[in-house]
Amino acid sequence: VALVGPNGAGKSSLCSAAAGLVTPTAGTIRLGGVDLTGVAAHQRARLGLQLAPEGRGIFAALTVEENLRLSLPHAADRSAAYDRFAPLAERRNLPAGVLSGGEQQMLALAPALVRPPRVLVADEPSLGLAPLVVEQIHQLFGELRKTGTAVVVVEERLHELLPVVDQVVVLDLGRVAWAGPAAAVDDEQLKEIYLGTSGGGLPAQSAPSA
């Protein structure tokens, strides 16, 4: 699922509410039909709902190896991560803060590739990355989908995501302006929402309540 919308639409707030970092004032957070609204963030993570936050979500002062140990305590799992991401293996003893933006994002996502969660919420994973690296990151989400993980990817730019997503949800000032299959996205109506001139969102699909 691609969750898109202009600045201030509420994308990161929704991610934080899903992960348990903020408490919603209304509604519920459910995972597999189970109400997690009152469950702490670390407990949600153990239940399989993981957040890849904006800004990579790594510990810059720790080495690559030390970062991976936090999420992958077993050496075999870390070895699998290094096999999948050769640049991380080459830099395992370096502080994570000296890695390139793309390598830092690989480090942030590597545990999910080795131990796929039930749901991964990725908040603007392409922020500040070169187009080629963005494409590689989006391919990783395609890999995760094949493992059975439900992936929610938050982006401001939709078109790079369209080849790998099934559904699109457009937020506008905290509400669902439109939701539907990726194939039904209408460029002109989407522009209207981003520019604030639509008045009612994309009419092709009914918008569910948030």
N, CA, C and O of each residue as an XYZ file, in Angstrom:
840
protein
N       0.849     -1.187      0.000
C       0.000      0.000      0.000
C       0.885      1.236      0.000
O       1.777      1.369      0.837
N       0.637      2.136     -0.936
C       1.316      3.431     -0.937
C       0.421      4.438     -0.230
O      -0.745      4.604     -0.589
N       0.965      5.102      0.765
C       0.258      6.153      1.487
C       0.891      7.472      1.084
O       2.036      7.751      1.440
N       0.153      8.279      0.348
C       0.718      9.491     -0.229
C      -0.116     10.708      0.138
O      -1.232     10.595      0.644
N       0.454     11.865     -0.130
C      -0.226     13.124      0.139
C       0.783     14.236      0.306
O       1.971     13.975      0.497
N       0.329     15.471      0.237
C       1.244     16.612      0.359
C       1.768     16.769      1.772
O       1.318     16.082      2.689
N       2.727     17.679      1.948
C       3.233     17.980      3.286
C       2.084     18.383      4.208
O       1.206     19.157      3.826
N       2.107     17.848      5.421
C       1.076     18.192      6.386
C      -0.202     17.393      6.261
O      -1.183     17.685      6.945
N      -0.210     16.387      5.397
C      -1.433     15.602      5.193
C      -1.709     14.652      6.351
O      -2.845     14.213      6.531
N      -0.684     14.329      7.137
C      -0.863     13.428      8.270
C      -0.232     12.068      8.081
O      -0.537     11.136      8.825
N       0.647     11.936      7.095
C       1.247     10.629      6.786
C       2.103     10.123      7.945
O       1.914      8.998      8.408
N       3.039     10.942      8.413
C       3.913     10.516      9.501
C       3.140     10.333     10.800
O       3.478      9.460     11.599
N       2.118     11.136     11.020
C       1.282     10.975     12.212
C       0.581      9.626     12.198
O       0.478      8.961     13.228
N       0.102      9.226     11.030
C      -0.546      7.924     10.903
C       0.444      6.798     11.171
O       0.109      5.818     11.837
N       1.669      6.936     10.651
C       2.709      5.926     10.910
C       2.986      5.820     12.405
O       3.082      4.718     12.945
N       3.112      6.948     13.064
C       3.405      6.954     14.501
C       2.267      6.338     15.302
O       2.505      5.632     16.283
N       1.037      6.603     14.889
C      -0.110      6.011     15.575
C      -0.136      4.504     15.377
O      -0.427      3.761     16.314
N       0.166      4.046     14.163
C       0.181      2.607     13.895
C       1.246      1.907     14.724
O       1.027      0.804     15.223
N       2.401      2.550     14.869
C       3.520      1.937     15.586
C       3.405      2.064     17.096
O       4.148      1.407     17.826
N       2.490      2.897     17.578
C       2.315      3.067     19.016
C       3.130      4.181     19.622
O       3.268      4.258     20.843
N       3.679      5.057     18.776
C       4.480      6.168     19.287
C       3.616      7.339     19.729
O       4.050      8.155     20.543
N       2.412      7.430     19.210
C       1.443      8.425     19.664
C       0.109      7.717     19.881
O      -0.166      6.694     19.253
N      -0.709      8.259     20.761
C      -2.010      7.670     21.063
C      -3.095      8.362     20.249
O      -3.241      9.580     20.346
N      -3.851      7.631     19.459
C      -4.913      8.260     18.675
C      -6.026      8.779     19.578
O      -6.307      8.196     20.626
N      -6.652      9.868     19.171
C      -7.759     10.433     19.937
C      -9.081      9.757     19.614
O     -10.062      9.920     20.338
N      -9.106      8.995     18.522
C     -10.312      8.256     18.140
C      -9.891      7.094     17.254
O      -8.795      7.091     16.694
N     -10.774      6.107     17.131
C     -10.485      4.973     16.271
C      -9.612      3.934     16.955
O      -9.254      4.082     18.123
N      -9.271      2.878     16.216
C      -8.483      1.789     16.766
C      -7.390      1.383     15.785
O      -7.489      1.633     14.584
N      -6.359      0.759     16.313
C      -5.288      0.157     15.519
C      -5.439     -1.350     15.651
O      -5.376     -1.888     16.756
N      -5.639     -2.031     14.536
C      -5.860     -3.479     14.575
C      -4.835     -4.202     13.709
O      -4.466     -3.740     12.629
N      -4.391     -5.343     14.212
C      -3.471     -6.199     13.477
C      -4.066     -7.597     13.459
O      -4.162     -8.247     14.500
N      -4.466     -8.065     12.277
C      -5.094     -9.370     12.182
C      -6.374     -9.468     12.990
O      -6.708    -10.534     13.507
N      -7.094     -8.352     13.098
C      -8.340     -8.339     13.848
C      -8.189     -8.098     15.334
O      -9.187     -7.972     16.045
N      -6.944     -8.029     15.820
C      -6.695     -7.810     17.249
C      -6.468     -6.330     17.507
O      -5.670     -5.690     16.822
N      -7.163     -5.790     18.486
C      -7.054     -4.371     18.824
C      -5.738     -4.114     19.554
O      -5.512     -4.633     20.647
N      -4.861     -3.292     18.928
C      -3.571     -2.955     19.531
C      -3.525     -1.516     20.030
O      -2.452     -1.021     20.374
N      -4.648     -0.847     20.077
C      -4.650      0.587     20.377
C      -3.965      0.901     21.703
O      -3.283      1.919     21.816
N      -4.135      0.055     22.696
C      -3.532      0.302     23.998
C      -2.235     -0.443     24.233
O      -1.712     -0.449     25.347
N      -1.712     -1.075     23.187
C      -0.496     -1.878     23.318
C       0.726     -1.007     23.074
O       0.735     -0.190     22.153
N       1.760     -1.176     23.895
C       2.975     -0.360     23.784
C       3.709     -0.632     22.478
O       3.548     -1.685     21.862
N       4.521      0.345     22.071
C       5.207      0.261     20.776
C       6.104     -0.974     20.695
O       6.095     -1.669     19.679
N       6.881     -1.261     21.748
C       7.793     -2.402     21.676
C       7.030     -3.722     21.613
O       7.503     -4.687     21.012
N       5.851     -3.766     22.231
C       5.041     -4.980     22.167
C       4.446     -5.149     20.766
O       4.328     -6.272     20.275
N       4.073     -4.049     20.128
C       3.579     -4.139     18.748
C       4.674     -4.678     17.831
O       4.411     -5.491     16.946
N       5.897     -4.217     18.052
C       7.006     -4.706     17.240
C       7.189     -6.208     17.415
O       7.439     -6.922     16.444
N       7.066     -6.689     18.650
C       7.210     -8.126     18.902
C       6.069     -8.917     18.278
O       6.234    -10.092     17.950
N       4.916     -8.280     18.113
C       3.776     -8.940     17.478
C       3.865     -8.903     15.954
O       3.043     -9.504     15.262
N       4.876     -8.189     15.436
C       5.089     -8.204     13.997
C       4.737     -6.929     13.269
O       4.718     -6.916     12.038
N       4.455     -5.841     13.993
C       4.180     -4.554     13.357
C       5.400     -3.662     13.561
O       5.648     -3.182     14.667
N       6.150     -3.448     12.506
C       7.416     -2.726     12.620
C       7.373     -1.419     11.833
O       6.759     -1.326     10.770
N       8.040     -0.420     12.389
C       8.132      0.896     11.759
C       9.564      1.154     11.322
O      10.498      1.016     12.112
N       9.735      1.533     10.047
C      11.006      2.056      9.557
C      10.824      3.572      9.471
O      10.273      4.065      8.487
N      11.272      4.314     10.473
C      10.929      5.726     10.563
C      11.653      6.590      9.547
O      12.683      6.203      8.997
N      11.101      7.755      9.313
C      11.773      8.748      8.483
C      13.118      9.091      9.126
O      13.202      9.239     10.346
N      14.166      9.218      8.317
C      15.476      9.513      8.872
C      16.281      8.266      9.175
O      17.220      8.306      9.971
N      15.916      7.150      8.541
C      16.659      5.882      8.567
C      16.409      5.024      9.806
O      16.266      3.808      9.675
N      16.351      5.612     11.005
C      16.096      4.792     12.183
C      17.263      3.917     12.578
O      17.062      2.780     13.005
N      18.488      4.423     12.443
C      19.677      3.681     12.857
C      20.411      4.464     13.939
O      20.095      5.624     14.205
N      21.398      3.816     14.562
C      22.218      4.476     15.570
C      23.549      4.833     14.915
O      24.396      3.969     14.689
N      23.717      6.115     14.616
C      24.855      6.565     13.814
C      26.191      6.308     14.486
O      27.178      6.053     13.796
N      26.254      6.366     15.814
C      27.526      6.211     16.517
C      27.940      4.752     16.663
O      29.105      4.463     16.934
N      26.997      3.834     16.485
C      27.315      2.407     16.579
C      27.782      1.895     15.228
O      27.453      2.466     14.188
N      28.546      0.821     15.250
C      28.994      0.232     13.988
C      27.829     -0.470     13.289
O      26.766     -0.687     13.872
N      28.060     -0.813     12.034
C      27.052     -1.572     11.287
C      26.726     -2.864     12.018
O      25.560     -3.227     12.172
N      27.766     -3.553     12.465
C      27.575     -4.817     13.190
C      26.762     -4.611     14.457
O      25.874     -5.406     14.762
N      27.057     -3.561     15.190
C      26.337     -3.303     16.448
C      24.883     -2.948     16.169
O      23.997     -3.350     16.923
N      24.625     -2.207     15.109
C      23.247     -1.908     14.736
C      22.475     -3.182     14.428
O      21.347     -3.356     14.888
N      23.076     -4.065     13.657
C      22.386     -5.300     13.285
C      22.148     -6.202     14.489
O      21.135     -6.897     14.555
N      23.081     -6.191     15.441
C      22.910     -7.040     16.625
C      21.663     -6.664     17.418
O      21.073     -7.516     18.082
N      21.263     -5.417     17.356
C      20.088     -4.981     18.111
C      18.818     -5.664     17.605
O      17.934     -5.999     18.393
N      18.729     -5.869     16.283
C      17.541     -6.485     15.698
C      17.752     -7.941     15.330
O      16.795     -8.711     15.246
N      19.008     -8.321     15.109
C      19.338     -9.691     14.697
C      20.388    -10.242     15.652
O      21.573    -10.245     15.318
N      19.987    -10.706     16.828
C      20.968    -11.153     17.828
C      21.702    -12.439     17.440
O      22.773    -12.726     17.973
N      21.134    -13.205     16.521
C      21.773    -14.464     16.131
C      22.747    -14.223     14.978
O      22.421    -13.552     13.998
N      23.946    -14.782     15.116
C      24.992    -14.576     14.114
C      24.572    -15.055     12.728
O      24.957    -14.455     11.725
N      23.788    -16.127     12.662
C      23.347    -16.652     11.369
C      22.466    -15.643     10.641
O      22.537    -15.519      9.418
N      21.635    -14.922     11.394
C      20.781    -13.913     10.776
C      21.605    -12.737     10.271
O      21.331    -12.203      9.197
N      22.608    -12.333     11.035
C      23.467    -11.239     10.583
C      24.252    -11.658      9.347
O      24.463    -10.858      8.435
N      24.679    -12.907      9.323
C      25.385    -13.413      8.146
C      24.488    -13.375      6.921
O      24.945    -13.054      5.823
N      23.210    -13.702      7.102
C      22.257    -13.638      5.991
C      22.088    -12.200      5.505
O      21.964    -11.956      4.304
N      22.085    -11.246      6.445
C      21.972     -9.835      6.063
C      23.187     -9.404      5.257
O      23.051     -8.693      4.261
N      24.367     -9.826      5.676
C      25.577     -9.472      4.935
C      25.612    -10.129      3.554
O      26.110     -9.546      2.591
N      25.084    -11.339      3.471
C      25.021    -12.004      2.170
C      24.098    -11.248      1.222
O      24.360    -11.152      0.023
N      23.019    -10.714      1.776
C      22.042     -9.994      0.942
C      22.526     -8.601      0.595
O      22.248     -8.101     -0.495
N      23.250     -7.967      1.512
C      23.703     -6.584      1.315
C      25.226     -6.538      1.446
O      25.761     -6.281      2.524
N      25.910     -6.790      0.336
C      27.373     -6.838      0.350
C      28.020     -5.555      0.861
O      29.021     -5.641      1.572
N      27.495     -4.350      0.530
C      28.126     -3.131      1.057
C      28.152     -3.086      2.580
O      29.082     -2.531      3.165
N      27.138     -3.666      3.232
C      27.130     -3.680      4.692
C      28.221     -4.604      5.229
O      28.842     -4.310      6.251
N      28.452     -5.720      4.539
C      29.507     -6.643      4.968
C      30.871     -5.979      4.889
O      31.722     -6.186      5.754
N      31.075     -5.182      3.850
C      32.360     -4.511      3.668
C      32.593     -3.430      4.713
O      33.735     -3.056      4.981
N      31.513     -2.930      5.301
C      31.613     -1.799      6.236
C      31.140     -2.169      7.635
O      30.783     -1.286      8.416
N      31.130     -3.437      7.961
C      30.524     -3.888      9.211
C      31.158     -3.280     10.448
O      30.493     -3.154     11.477
N      32.435     -2.897     10.375
C      33.120     -2.346     11.551
C      33.163     -0.821     11.567
O      33.768     -0.219     12.455
N      32.516     -0.200     10.580
C      32.481      1.265     10.529
C      31.243      1.800     11.242
O      30.217      1.122     11.301
N      31.339      3.021     11.788
C      30.132      3.639     12.355
C      29.064      3.807     11.278
O      29.371      4.176     10.145
N      27.831      3.540     11.630
C      26.743      3.633     10.653
C      26.592      5.045     10.105
O      26.101      5.231      8.991
N      27.011      6.039     10.879
C      26.861      7.418     10.451
C      27.715      7.800      9.262
O      27.446      8.814      8.619
N      28.751      7.008      8.944
C      29.607      7.347      7.803
C      29.129      6.675      6.519
O      29.695      6.921      5.454
N      28.108      5.841      6.598
C      27.571      5.197      5.403
C      26.843      6.211      4.529
O      26.395      7.252      5.009
N      26.731      5.900      3.258
C      25.920      6.736      2.369
C      24.450      6.605      2.759
O      24.077      5.707      3.514
N      23.622      7.503      2.240
C      22.193      7.456      2.556
C      21.567      6.138      2.152
O      20.761      5.574      2.893
N      21.934      5.643      0.977
C      21.389      4.380      0.518
C      21.829      3.215      1.384
O      21.037      2.314      1.658
N      23.101      3.223      1.825
C      23.603      2.160      2.682
C      22.939      2.203      4.055
O      22.659      1.162      4.650
N      22.690      3.408      4.553
C      21.987      3.522      5.829
C      20.571      2.966      5.728
O      20.080      2.326      6.658
N      19.917      3.214      4.594
C      18.573      2.676      4.430
C      18.611      1.153      4.310
O      17.718      0.469      4.810
N      19.641      0.621      3.649
C      19.814     -0.835      3.591
C      19.961     -1.402      5.002
O      19.367     -2.426      5.339
N      20.764     -0.716      5.821
C      20.975     -1.162      7.198
C      19.665     -1.143      7.977
O      19.394     -2.051      8.763
N      18.860     -0.119      7.763
C      17.589     -0.009      8.472
C      16.615     -1.110      8.057
O      15.839     -1.599      8.878
N      16.656     -1.499      6.778
C      15.690     -2.473      6.259
C      16.186     -3.909      6.311
O      15.384     -4.837      6.208
N      17.487     -4.112      6.467
C      18.048     -5.465      6.429
C      17.377     -6.425      7.408
O      17.074     -7.553      7.020
N      17.130     -6.029      8.666
C      16.480     -6.976      9.580
C      15.116     -7.449      9.092
O      14.744     -8.605      9.297
N      14.368     -6.549      8.443
C      13.048     -6.934      7.936
C      13.157     -7.935      6.802
O      12.291     -8.795      6.647
N      14.230     -7.828      5.995
C      14.417     -8.783      4.906
C      14.813    -10.158      5.427
O      14.436    -11.178      4.850
N      15.572    -10.183      6.517
C      16.022    -11.454      7.086
C      14.927    -12.090      7.932
O      14.698    -13.297      7.853
N      14.256    -11.281      8.736
C      13.163    -11.745      9.587
C      11.908    -10.934      9.251
O      11.587     -9.978      9.956
N      11.201    -11.303      8.190
C      10.077    -10.477      7.721
C       8.992    -10.322      8.789
O       8.539    -11.314      9.359
N       8.577     -9.094      9.060
C       7.481     -8.869     10.008
C       6.136     -9.147      9.352
O       6.067     -9.404      8.151
N       5.080     -9.094     10.134
C       3.735     -9.224      9.553
C       3.378     -7.967      8.770
O       2.785     -8.037      7.694
N       3.749     -6.814      9.329
C       3.486     -5.528      8.685
C       4.714     -4.643      8.838
O       5.258     -4.510      9.935
N       5.147     -4.043      7.746
C       6.221     -3.048      7.797
C       5.662     -1.713      7.337
O       5.116     -1.600      6.240
N       5.805     -0.709      8.183
C       5.404      0.653      7.839
C       6.672      1.455      7.608
O       7.439      1.681      8.545
N       6.904      1.889      6.379
C       8.124      2.617      6.012
C       7.769      4.071      5.723
O       7.047      4.365      4.771
N       8.278      4.970      6.545
C       7.948      6.392      6.437
C       9.003      7.111      5.594
O      10.120      7.349      6.053
N       8.641      7.448      4.372
C       9.480      8.164      3.418
C      10.887      7.552      3.306
O      11.877      8.231      3.579
N      10.978      6.294      2.913
C      12.292      5.641      2.835
C      13.194      6.204      1.746
O      14.406      5.995      1.790
N      12.629      6.918      0.761
C      13.451      7.433     -0.336
C      13.961      8.847     -0.093
O      14.630      9.423     -0.952
N      13.651      9.406      1.068
C      14.005     10.799      1.350
C      15.504     11.017      1.233
O      16.282     10.377      1.940
N      15.918     11.923      0.341
C      17.315     12.289      0.194
C      18.164     11.310     -0.574
O      19.387     11.454     -0.601
N      17.558     10.311     -1.205
C      18.325      9.295     -1.923
C      18.318      9.552     -3.426
O      17.382     10.148     -3.959
N      19.368      9.098     -4.102
C      19.460      9.216     -5.557
C      18.420      8.313     -6.213
O      18.044      7.294     -5.634
N      17.947      8.667     -7.414
C      16.893      7.890     -8.080
C      17.216      6.406     -8.214
O      16.334      5.570     -8.022
N      18.458      6.061     -8.539
C      18.808      4.650     -8.692
C      18.683      3.912     -7.367
O      18.234      2.766     -7.335
N      19.074      4.556     -6.276
C      18.976      3.938     -4.956
C      17.508      3.795     -4.559
O      17.118      2.794     -3.959
N      16.695      4.802     -4.894
C      15.262      4.736     -4.606
C      14.651      3.512     -5.275
O      13.858      2.793     -4.667
N      15.022      3.282     -6.518
C      14.502      2.116     -7.244
C      14.899      0.817     -6.542
O      14.095     -0.110     -6.446
N      16.133      0.750     -6.056
C      16.591     -0.445     -5.349
C      15.816     -0.663     -4.054
O      15.458     -1.792     -3.718
N      15.559      0.426     -3.333
C      14.808      0.327     -2.077
C      13.392     -0.158     -2.350
O      12.875     -1.007     -1.624
N      12.768      0.370     -3.383
C      11.409     -0.051     -3.721
C      11.377     -1.517     -4.145
O      10.390     -2.209     -3.891
N      12.429     -1.995     -4.779
C      12.502     -3.415     -5.135
C      12.544     -4.285     -3.878
O      12.017     -5.397     -3.869
N      13.169     -3.776     -2.827
C      13.193     -4.522     -1.570
C      11.789     -4.704     -1.022
O      11.474     -5.752     -0.457
N      10.943     -3.693     -1.182
C       9.564     -3.821     -0.720
C       8.825     -4.893     -1.521
O       7.984     -5.614     -0.984
N       9.150     -4.987     -2.808
C       8.572     -6.056     -3.613
C       8.984     -7.427     -3.108
O       8.180     -8.360     -3.101
N      10.238     -7.551     -2.685
C      10.711     -8.808     -2.106
C       9.958     -9.139     -0.824
O       9.563    -10.282     -0.596
N       9.766     -8.126      0.004
C       9.054     -8.346      1.260
C       7.623     -8.788      1.006
O       7.121     -9.681      1.689
N       6.967     -8.183      0.043
C       5.587     -8.542     -0.277
C       5.495    -10.019     -0.626
O       4.536    -10.691     -0.246
N       6.490    -10.526     -1.350
C       6.480    -11.938     -1.756
C       6.629    -12.880     -0.571
O       6.236    -14.043     -0.656
N       7.192    -12.396      0.535
C       7.319    -13.230      1.729
C       6.019    -13.290      2.522
O       5.896    -14.091      3.448
N       5.047    -12.449      2.168
C       3.789    -12.404      2.894
C       3.659    -11.211      3.811
O       2.630    -11.048      4.467
N       4.684    -10.368      3.872
C       4.625     -9.157      4.688
C       3.742     -8.108      4.019
O       3.868     -7.843      2.824
N       2.857     -7.523      4.800
C       2.088     -6.373      4.315
C       2.959     -5.131      4.467
O       3.476     -4.869      5.553
N       3.127     -4.375      3.406
C       4.020     -3.221      3.407
C       3.214     -1.949      3.166
O       2.472     -1.845      2.189
N       3.370     -0.990      4.062
C       2.792      0.343      3.889
C       3.953      1.308      3.684
O       4.782      1.486      4.576
N       4.011      1.926      2.516
C       5.119      2.821      2.186
C       4.592      4.239      2.071
O       3.689      4.512      1.280
N       5.155      5.137      2.859
C       4.751      6.538      2.831
C       5.698      7.302      1.920
O       6.916      7.251      2.093
N       5.138      8.002      0.960
C       5.939      8.812      0.051
C       5.157     10.068     -0.341
O       3.927     10.090     -0.316
N       5.900     11.101     -0.698
C       5.258     12.264     -1.307
C       5.139     12.074     -2.810
O       4.176     12.525     -3.430
N       6.135     11.395     -3.394
C       6.131     11.145     -4.836
C       5.601      9.742     -5.090
O       6.167      8.765     -4.600
N       4.530      9.640     -5.847
C       3.857      8.371     -6.033
C       4.391      7.561     -7.199
O       4.433      6.333     -7.126
N       4.800      8.223     -8.273
C       5.027      7.498     -9.525
C       6.153      6.474     -9.430
O       6.110      5.451    -10.113
N       7.169      6.732     -8.588
C       8.230      5.740     -8.448
C       7.717      4.467     -7.780
O       8.276      3.389     -7.978
N       6.644      4.594     -6.984
C       6.115      3.460     -6.239
C       5.111      2.630     -7.025
O       4.941      1.442     -6.751
N       4.449      3.237     -7.994
C       3.340      2.568     -8.668
C       3.677      1.174     -9.190
O       2.828      0.286     -9.104
N       4.889      0.936     -9.734
C       5.167     -0.407    -10.255
C       5.176     -1.506     -9.195
O       5.049     -2.681     -9.542
N       5.322     -1.165     -7.923
C       5.472     -2.203     -6.903
C       4.333     -2.241     -5.894
O       4.352     -3.078     -4.991
N       3.335     -1.356     -6.017
C       2.249     -1.342     -5.038
C       0.956     -1.848     -5.650
O       0.753     -1.793     -6.863
N       0.085     -2.344     -4.774
C      -1.231     -2.826     -5.192
C      -2.306     -1.770     -4.962
O      -3.187     -1.572     -5.798
N      -2.222     -1.099     -3.824
C      -3.245     -0.134     -3.433
C      -2.611      1.218     -3.135
O      -1.443      1.301     -2.756
N      -3.395      2.271     -3.312
C      -2.953      3.634     -3.023
C      -3.982      4.289     -2.114
O      -5.187      4.206     -2.350
N      -3.482      4.943     -1.067
C      -4.327      5.743     -0.179
C      -3.788      7.162     -0.190
O      -2.603      7.383      0.062
N      -4.651      8.121     -0.482
C      -4.262      9.522     -0.528
C      -4.838     10.229      0.697
O      -6.049     10.231      0.917
N      -3.950     10.827      1.486
C      -4.381     11.605      2.647
C      -4.420     13.083      2.302
O      -3.592     13.581      1.539
N      -5.386     13.771      2.871
C      -5.516     15.220      2.685
C      -5.973     15.823      4.004
O      -7.132     15.674      4.391
N      -5.063     16.506      4.696
C      -5.358     17.147      5.974
C      -5.968     16.173      6.979
O      -6.966     16.474      7.634
N      -5.343     14.995      7.084
C      -5.752     14.046      8.091
C      -6.914     13.144      7.727
O      -7.325     12.322      8.546
N      -7.449     13.270      6.541
C      -8.558     12.402      6.143
C      -8.177     11.642      4.882
O      -7.287     12.055      4.138
N      -8.858     10.532      4.653
C      -8.643      9.754      3.441
C      -9.403     10.443      2.303
O     -10.633     10.431      2.262
N      -8.648     11.040      1.387
C      -9.266     11.722      0.257
C      -9.641     10.744     -0.852
O     -10.603     10.957     -1.589
N      -8.861      9.669     -0.955
C      -9.140      8.657     -1.979
C      -8.392      7.386     -1.634
O      -7.300      7.437     -1.068
N      -8.976      6.242     -1.973
C      -8.314      4.956     -1.806
C      -8.774      4.021     -2.903
O      -9.960      3.973     -3.229
N      -7.834      3.273     -3.479
C      -8.200      2.355     -4.550
C      -6.983      1.671     -5.122
O      -5.865      1.896     -4.658
N      -7.189      0.834     -6.128
C      -6.066      0.131     -6.746
C      -5.131      1.085     -7.471
O      -5.551      2.131     -7.968
N      -3.853      0.708     -7.524
C      -2.860      1.568     -8.161
C      -3.216      1.846     -9.614
O      -2.943      2.932    -10.123
N      -3.823      0.875    -10.281
C      -4.166      1.037    -11.693
C      -5.241      2.089    -11.917
O      -5.410      2.568    -13.039
N      -5.976      2.459    -10.860
C      -7.071      3.416    -11.009
C      -6.669      4.849    -10.688
O      -7.505      5.751    -10.745
N      -5.394      5.072    -10.349
C      -4.948      6.423    -10.006
C      -5.052      7.319    -11.233
O      -4.569      6.965    -12.308
N      -5.674      8.462    -11.072
C      -5.842      9.451    -12.138
C      -4.896     10.617    -11.869
O      -5.015     11.298    -10.850
N      -3.960     10.844    -12.781
C      -2.934     11.866    -12.571
C      -3.515     13.244    -12.324
O      -3.088     13.941    -11.404
N      -4.476     13.643    -13.128
C      -5.010     14.996    -13.018
C      -5.740     15.210    -11.696
O      -5.581     16.244    -11.047
N      -6.544     14.220    -11.304
C      -7.273     14.356    -10.041
C      -6.323     14.293     -8.853
O      -6.555     14.947     -7.836
N      -5.252     13.506     -8.976
C      -4.258     13.454     -7.914
C      -3.566     14.800     -7.761
O      -3.320     15.245     -6.640
N      -3.252     15.448     -8.863
C      -2.650     16.782     -8.811
C      -3.570     17.771     -8.108
O      -3.111     18.645     -7.372
N      -4.876     17.629     -8.339
C      -5.830     18.538     -7.704
C      -5.784     18.404     -6.189
O      -5.857     19.400     -5.468
N      -5.663     17.176     -5.711
C      -5.577     16.963     -4.268
C      -4.292     17.579     -3.712
O      -4.318     18.232     -2.668
N      -3.165     17.372     -4.409
C      -1.890     17.903     -3.948
C      -1.890     19.430     -3.939
O      -1.263     20.054     -3.084
N      -2.597     20.021     -4.896
C      -2.640     21.475     -5.000
C      -3.759     22.086     -4.176
O      -3.866     23.308     -4.077
N      -4.601     21.234     -3.581
C      -5.673     21.737     -2.736
C      -6.840     22.327     -3.490
O      -7.545     23.181     -2.953
N      -7.071     21.893     -4.742
C      -8.152     22.480     -5.539
C      -9.247     21.484     -5.877
O     -10.152     21.796     -6.651
N      -9.172     20.253     -5.290
C     -10.104     19.212     -5.714
C     -11.488     19.389     -5.137
O     -12.487     19.171     -5.822
N     -11.551     19.787     -3.865
C     -12.844     19.934     -3.221
C     -13.441     18.614     -2.785
O     -14.231     18.601     -1.840
N     -13.117     17.528     -3.406
C     -13.740     16.275     -3.009
C     -12.926     15.045     -3.275
O     -13.396     13.934     -3.027
N     -11.714     15.200     -3.774
C     -10.876     14.046     -3.999
C     -11.178     13.322     -5.272
O     -11.942     13.799     -6.110
N     -10.587     12.188     -5.414
C     -10.751     11.382     -6.614
C     -12.066     10.615     -6.537
O     -12.261      9.866     -5.579
N     -12.977     10.765     -7.497
C     -14.279     10.151     -7.387
C     -14.356      8.713     -7.834
O     -15.404      8.086     -7.683
N     -13.271      8.156     -8.388
C     -13.355      6.823     -8.968
C     -13.607      5.738     -7.932
O     -14.177      4.698     -8.262
N     -13.197      5.955     -6.688
C     -13.379      4.982     -5.632
C     -13.963      5.690     -4.421
O     -13.692      6.871     -4.203
N     -14.757      4.989     -3.636
C     -15.261      5.586     -2.408
C     -14.132      5.646     -1.390
O     -13.330      4.717     -1.295
N     -14.068      6.719     -0.641
C     -12.995      6.884      0.342
C     -13.453      6.344      1.685
O     -14.432      6.848      2.235
N     -12.777      5.329      2.240
C     -13.167      4.795      3.547
C     -12.801      5.768      4.653
O     -11.972      6.659      4.465
N     -13.417      5.592      5.793
C     -13.066      6.427      6.932
C     -11.691      6.046      7.428
O     -11.277      4.894      7.293
N     -10.980      6.999      8.000
C      -9.605      6.757      8.456
C      -9.588      5.842      9.651
O      -8.517      5.527     10.172
